[in-house]
Amino acid sequence: MRLTGRGDIWDGWRRLWDVAADRREGWVPGDLPASAETCGAAGDAGGRVATAARDYGAAELDCAPGDALAVLERRHGWALCRDARGAVGWIPLRRLDV
């Protein structure tokens, strides 16, 4: 992981901006880096390299009101869900009626 030092708080959870080796960019949970000493903090101008503590995919799942979803995991204000077609991705918990 290459953390840019950009970070913020979303719904009470810390998230960090990551740039992958293939140049994709996006937010990752603040607890994903294996060590707090290696991760960039909000306002830190320098980037840092960190090792991920676990597997993580940042794909979000599109859904519509009334869709039936299986909640596989809840983390940081988001739910990892599977839809009826078998697609898996994250949805903000505040958008679900659980």
N, C-alpha and C positions, 0 to 999 in steps of 0.2 A: 504494500500500500504506500502511496505517496500522498501524505496529508499536506495541504497547501498552507495550513495555518488559519484558514477561514473556518469559522464555526459560529453557531448560534444556539439558541434555546427555542424549541418548537413544542408547544403544548406541555411545557415543563420538562422536556427531555433534551439533553445535549446531543447535538449532531455536528459532524465534521465534514468538510468538503474533501473528497478524495479524487485523485486522478489515477486511473488504472494504467497498466503498461501499454494497453492498446489505445490509450488516449481518451477513453470514455471517462466522463466526469459525473459526479453526483454525491449526494449526501449519504453518509453512513452513520449508524448509531455511535454515540460517544464511547460505548464500552466495547466496540469491536477491536480497537487496537489492543494487543496483548499486554502492553504496559503503559500506564498513564504517563510515565516519564518520556516515552517516545512519541507521544501524539501532540500535534499543534493545538493550541488553545485559541479561543476567540480573541482576535486582536493581535495574534502573534504573526508578525510579518514574514517570518521564515518558514519554509516547508520542512517536513520531517519525514523520514521513512519509518514505517512501523510494520510489524507482523500482525496479521489478523488472528484473533483468538479463536475464531470458528468460521465455518462456511457462511457466506452471506450473499444473497442476490437482492438487488434493489428494484427489481421489476415491480411495477404497480399493476393492479388488476382493474380493468374497466368493468363496471357493473351498472345496472339500472334498478330503480325502485322495484321491489318485489322479487328480485333475483334471490334464489336459494343458494347460500354459500356455506361451505364447511370451513369453520375456523380451525386452522392447524396450529397456530401459535399467536400469542399476544406479546408485543414488545414495544416499549417506548411510544405508546399512544397509537400504535398501528396493529392490524391483524393480518397475518399471513393466511390467505383464504384460497380455497379451490372452488371453482364454479362447476355447473352441471356438465360443461364440455371437458372438464379436466384441466383447464388453464389455472395456473397458480400465480399469485402475486399479492402485494401488500395493498391494504385499504386503510385509510385513517379510521380509527375506532369511532370517532365522533360522527362518521358517516353511516355507521351501522346501527341497526336496532337489534341488539343481541339479547 
